[in-house]
Amino acid sequence: MARSLSSLKKRMATITTTQKITNTMKLVSMSKLQRYANLRDQFKDYYNALMDQPLEAIQSDKEKLAICIVPDLGLVSTFTKGILNYCLNHEIKHVLWIGHQNYETIERHPSLFVHNDKISSEKVTKAQLQEMIDELKDSYNLVALEVGLIQRSTMKIEEIPVFYSLKFSDTTLYEPNFEEVSTKTCQVVALAILEHIRLLNKASEHMLRQIAMDKASESAEDMLDSLKQDYNKLRQERITQEISEIVSGKEVSE
């Protein structure tokens, strides 16, 4: 019985340590979620102003390539699995995988071709994104996968066209000419779309991680409660046994 009590103590100590870790990671995720939510809100006016221009998504019959902005860290397997399943279910065979999580797995996947080296979704720059899409835009129809959350936990994935053309207007003066203005607008809008989706996806990632850590903490608390009950029960049985042995010893001696 003493060994059982010792074992329960060790298990409770292990779960308590795990709970401290999950609580800490939940706080970190909350902080990062707030950061990305603020960045997204700050970027919103600029993004909306660009998208309010007379734009039209460029239609293409080229093979589709999905830009997937995914987590760098783990504990949100739902996110990366959701992106992967979306690509497979929609017959997307070419991807840019922006983020460290599951990069090697995706790179080895028999149904997918990854067109970029491993790169962080936290640290990727506009220049890097510009270089990647410039290399691929003539060969593929580029779309970005936007990940939103329904009721905080259910993923919703949408394809967002990356390239738009500027509609010509007879009442607008274009300097130096319409073609150059349209080309520049197309580049600026593409980067704005990717930045908007990056901020949205990162916010969704940290929301999912926060929920996962919250559930893990609750599960740890339930396990601790159950173990404490077992521990107290065993401890009481041991005390009762010791008292019985003492009483029995007295009766024998008398």
C-alpha positions in Angstrom: 0.0 0.0 0.0 2.9 2.3 0.7 4.1 1.8 -2.8 0.7 2.7 -4.2 0.7 5.9 -2.2 4.1 6.8 -3.5 3.1 6.0 -7.1 0.0 8.2 -6.8 2.2 11.1 -5.4 4.5 10.8 -8.3 1.7 10.8 -10.8 0.1 13.8 -9.2 3.4 15.7 -9.2 3.9 14.9 -12.9 0.4 16.0 -13.8 0.8 19.2 -11.8 4.0 20.0 -13.7 2.3 19.3 -17.0 -0.6 21.6 -16.0 1.8 24.4 -15.2 3.3 24.0 -18.7 -0.1 24.0 -20.4 -1.2 27.0 -18.4 2.0 28.9 -19.4 1.5 28.0 -23.1 -2.1 29.1 -22.9 -1.0 32.5 -21.6 1.7 32.7 -24.4 -0.9 31.9 -27.0 -3.3 34.5 -25.6 -0.6 37.1 -25.8 0.3 36.2 -29.4 -3.4 36.0 -30.4 -3.9 39.5 -29.1 -0.7 40.7 -31.0 -1.9 39.3 -34.3 -5.5 40.5 -33.8 -4.1 44.0 -33.2 -1.9 43.8 -36.3 -4.8 42.5 -38.4 -7.0 45.4 -37.2 -4.2 48.0 -37.9 -3.8 46.5 -41.4 -7.5 46.3 -42.1 -8.0 49.9 -43.3 -5.2 49.7 -45.8 -6.3 46.3 -47.0 -9.9 47.4 -47.4 -8.9 50.6 -49.2 -6.9 48.5 -51.7 -9.7 46.0 -52.3 -12.2 48.8 -52.8 -10.4 49.7 -56.0 -12.0 48.6 -59.3 -10.4 45.2 -59.3 -11.2 42.0 -61.0 -9.7 38.6 -60.1 -7.5 37.3 -63.0 -9.1 34.1 -64.4 -6.6 31.3 -65.3 -6.9 27.8 -66.6 -3.3 27.0 -65.3 -2.8 24.3 -62.7 -3.6 25.6 -59.2 -0.9 26.3 -56.6 -2.0 26.9 -53.0 -0.1 29.3 -50.7 -0.5 27.7 -47.3 0.5 29.8 -44.3 0.8 27.4 -41.4 2.2 27.3 -37.8 5.9 27.2 -36.9 5.2 25.3 -33.7 3.2 22.2 -32.7 0.2 21.5 -30.6 -2.2 22.6 -33.3 -2.2 19.6 -35.5 -5.9 20.3 -36.4 -4.6 23.4 -38.4 -2.0 21.7 -40.5 -4.2 18.6 -41.0 -7.1 20.8 -42.1 -4.9 22.5 -44.7 -3.5 19.2 -46.0 -6.9 17.6 -46.3 -8.2 20.6 -48.1 -5.4 20.4 -50.7 -5.9 16.7 -51.2 -9.7 16.9 -51.4 -9.6 19.7 -53.9 -6.9 18.1 -56.0 -4.3 20.7 -55.3 -0.9 19.2 -56.1 1.4 22.2 -55.8 1.9 24.3 -52.7 4.0 27.0 -51.1 4.2 25.8 -47.5 5.0 28.9 -45.4 5.7 27.7 -41.8 7.9 25.1 -40.1 5.1 22.8 -38.9 5.0 19.5 -40.9 7.2 20.9 -43.6 9.2 17.7 -44.0 6.0 15.6 -44.0 4.5 17.7 -46.7 7.7 17.7 -48.7 7.7 13.9 -48.7 4.0 13.6 -49.5 3.4 11.6 -52.7 0.5 13.8 -53.8 2.1 17.2 -53.2 5.0 19.2 -54.6 6.4 21.9 -52.3 8.0 24.8 -54.3 9.8 26.6 -51.5 12.5 25.9 -48.9 11.6 25.7 -45.3 10.6 29.2 -44.0 9.0 30.6 -40.9 5.5 32.0 -41.1 6.4 34.3 -38.1 9.4 35.8 -39.8 8.7 35.6 -43.6 9.1 39.0 -45.2 7.2 40.7 -48.0 10.4 40.6 -50.2 10.5 36.8 -49.7 6.9 36.4 -50.6 7.3 38.6 -53.6 10.2 36.6 -54.9 8.3 33.3 -54.5 5.1 34.4 -56.3 7.1 36.2 -59.0 8.8 32.9 -59.8 5.5 31.0 -60.0 2.9 33.3 -61.3 3.6 32.6 -65.0 3.3 28.8 -64.5 0.5 28.4 -62.0 -2.8 29.9 -60.9 -1.9 31.1 -57.4 -4.5 31.1 -54.6 -4.0 31.6 -50.9 -5.8 29.4 -48.3 -7.5 31.6 -45.7 -8.2 29.8 -42.4 -11.0 31.2 -40.3 -12.7 29.8 -37.2 -16.4 29.3 -36.7 -17.5 29.4 -33.0 -13.8 29.6 -32.0 -12.9 26.0 -32.8 -14.3 24.8 -36.2 -12.0 25.6 -39.1 -13.3 27.2 -42.3 -10.9 27.3 -45.3 -11.4 29.4 -48.3 -9.4 29.9 -51.5 -8.5 33.5 -52.2 -7.2 34.6 -55.6 -3.8 36.3 -55.3 -3.7 38.3 -58.5 -6.2 40.9 -59.6 -6.3 43.2 -62.6 -7.2 46.9 -62.5 -10.3 47.8 -64.5 -9.8 50.7 -66.9 -11.9 53.8 -66.4 -12.3 56.6 -69.0 -12.7 59.1 -66.2 -9.4 58.3 -64.5 -6.0 59.7 -65.5 -3.2 57.1 -65.2 0.4 58.2 -64.8 2.6 57.3 -66.6 0.1 55.0 -68.3 -2.6 52.4 -67.5 -0.4 49.4 -68.1 2.2 50.4 -65.6 -0.3 51.5 -63.0 -2.2 48.2 -63.4 1.0 46.1 -63.1 2.0 48.0 -59.9 -1.5 47.7 -58.5 -1.5 44.0 -59.1 1.8 43.6 -57.2 0.7 45.7 -54.2 -2.7 44.0 -54.0 -1.1 40.5 -54.1 1.2 41.3 -51.2 -1.6 42.9 -49.3 -3.7 39.8 -49.7 -0.9 37.5 -48.5 -0.2 39.7 -45.5 -4.0 39.9 -44.6 -4.2 36.1 -44.8 -1.0 35.6 -42.9 -2.3 37.7 -40.0 -5.7 36.0 -40.1 -4.2 32.5 -40.2 -1.7 33.3 -37.4 -4.6 34.6 -35.2 -6.6 31.4 -35.9 -3.5 29.3 -35.1 -3.1 30.9 -31.7 -6.8 30.7 -31.0 -6.7 27.0 -31.6 -3.6 26.6 -29.5 -5.2 28.5 -26.7 -8.3 26.3 -26.8 -6.1 23.1 -26.9 -4.1 24.2 -23.9 -7.3 25.2 -22.1 -8.7 21.7 -22.6 -5.4 20.1 -21.6 -5.4 22.1 -18.4 -9.0 21.1 -17.6 -8.2 17.4 -18.3 -5.2 17.6 -16.0 -7.4 19.2 -13.3 -9.9 16.3 -13.7 -7.1 13.7 -13.4 -5.7 15.4 -10.3 -9.1 15.4 -8.6 -9.5 11.7 -9.4 -6.0 10.9 -8.2 -6.5 12.9 -5.0 -9.6 11.0 -4.2 -7.8 7.7 -4.8 -4.8 8.9 -2.7 -7.1 10.0 0.2 -9.0 6.7 0.1 -5.8 4.7 0.2 -4.3 6.9 2.9 -7.4 6.5 5.1 -7.3 2.7 4.6 -3.7 2.7 5.7 -4.5 4.7 8.8 -7.4 2.4 9.6 -5.2 -0.7 9.1 -2.5 0.8 11.4 -5.0 1.6 14.1 -6.5 -2.0 13.8 -3.0 -3.5 14.1 -2.3 -1.3 17.2 -5.6 -2.3 18.9 -5.0 -6.0 18.0 -1.5 -5.8 19.5 -2.8 -4.4 22.7 -5.5 -7.1 23.0 -2.9 -9.9 22.5 -0.6 -8.4 25.1 -3.4 -8.2 27.7 
